[in-house]
Amino acid sequence: MNKSKGFIFKLIAALALSFGFTVIAQTTNDNSTVQTVQAARKLSKRERAAKEWIAARESGGNYYARNGVCYGKYQLNINYLRGNYSPKNQDAVADNYVYGRYGSWVNAKNFWLSHHWY
């Protein structure tokens, strides 16, 4: 049974990596394995520019900016950050939010231009 679990985990990791994702495995106290898949995207120049453009409009690029329930460089709802306000987490959560909602930072910027929020 343990060999099949290891094989399945390796298969999932290989598939995830082939699609541009990173698999993070965490072993808990009872030696069970918990897996999370996090997007590991390399942004194009255009995507990086759109991301920075949004950050400049939302917070002036300040990771510590506050506005009501929104926090940080991308003015994310604090519930999305789950208590981790670090710049690294803000970037990861913003990427996940934007790619999940808009498909790209460029699309998010275009939405922002029409609605003045994203």
C-alpha positions in Angstrom: 0.0 0.0 0.0 2.8 2.5 0.9 4.5 1.8 -2.4 1.4 2.6 -4.3 0.9 5.8 -2.4 4.5 6.8 -3.3 3.9 6.0 -6.9 0.7 8.0 -7.0 2.3 10.9 -5.4 5.3 10.8 -7.8 2.8 10.6 -10.8 0.8 13.6 -9.6 4.0 15.5 -9.0 5.3 14.7 -12.5 2.0 15.7 -14.1 1.8 18.9 -12.1 5.4 19.8 -13.1 4.7 19.1 -16.7 1.9 21.6 -16.6 4.0 24.3 -15.0 3.0 23.7 -11.4 5.0 23.1 -8.3 3.9 20.3 -5.9 4.7 20.9 -2.3 4.5 17.9 0.1 4.2 18.3 3.8 4.5 15.4 6.3 2.4 15.8 9.4 3.0 14.3 12.8 1.2 11.1 12.0 3.4 10.7 8.9 0.5 11.2 6.5 1.3 13.3 3.4 -0.6 16.4 2.6 -0.2 17.8 -0.9 -0.8 21.3 -2.2 -0.3 22.4 -5.7 0.6 26.0 -6.2 1.0 27.7 -9.5 4.7 28.5 -10.3 4.3 31.0 -13.2 7.1 32.8 -14.9 5.5 36.0 -15.9 6.2 37.5 -19.3 7.3 41.2 -19.6 3.8 42.2 -20.5 2.3 40.3 -17.5 4.9 41.7 -15.1 4.1 45.2 -16.4 0.4 44.8 -15.9 0.9 43.4 -12.4 3.1 46.4 -11.4 0.6 48.8 -13.0 -2.2 47.4 -10.9 0.0 47.5 -7.8 0.8 51.1 -8.4 -2.8 52.0 -8.8 -4.0 50.0 -5.8 -1.3 50.9 -3.2 1.5 52.8 -4.8 3.4 49.5 -4.7 3.3 49.5 -0.8 3.1 46.0 0.8 1.8 47.6 4.0 -1.0 49.8 2.6 -4.4 49.5 4.2 -7.8 50.5 3.1 -10.7 49.1 5.1 -10.6 45.3 4.8 -8.1 45.4 2.0 -4.3 45.2 2.7 -1.0 45.3 0.9 0.5 45.9 -2.5 -2.5 44.5 -4.4 -5.2 45.6 -1.9 -6.4 42.0 -1.3 -9.2 41.3 1.1 -7.4 40.3 4.4 -9.4 37.0 4.4 -7.6 35.9 1.2 -4.2 36.4 3.0 -5.3 34.1 5.9 -3.2 36.0 8.5 0.0 35.9 6.4 0.7 39.4 5.3 4.3 38.8 4.0 5.2 40.2 0.6 5.8 36.6 -0.7 2.3 35.5 0.3 0.8 38.7 -1.1 2.4 38.0 -4.4 1.3 34.3 -4.5 -2.3 35.1 -3.4 -2.5 37.9 -5.9 -1.3 35.7 -8.7 -3.8 32.9 -7.7 -6.6 35.4 -7.5 -5.9 37.1 -10.8 -5.3 33.9 -12.7 -8.4 32.3 -11.2 -10.6 35.3 -11.9 -9.2 36.9 -15.1 -6.8 34.3 -16.6 -3.9 36.8 -16.7 -2.6 40.1 -15.3 -3.2 41.7 -18.7 -6.9 40.8 -18.5 -7.1 42.0 -15.0 -5.5 45.4 -16.0 -8.1 45.7 -18.9 -10.9 45.0 -16.3 -9.3 47.6 -14.0 -9.3 50.2 -16.8 -13.0 49.7 -17.3 -14.1 49.4 -13.7 -11.4 51.1 -11.6 -11.0 47.9 -9.5 -10.1 44.3 -10.2 
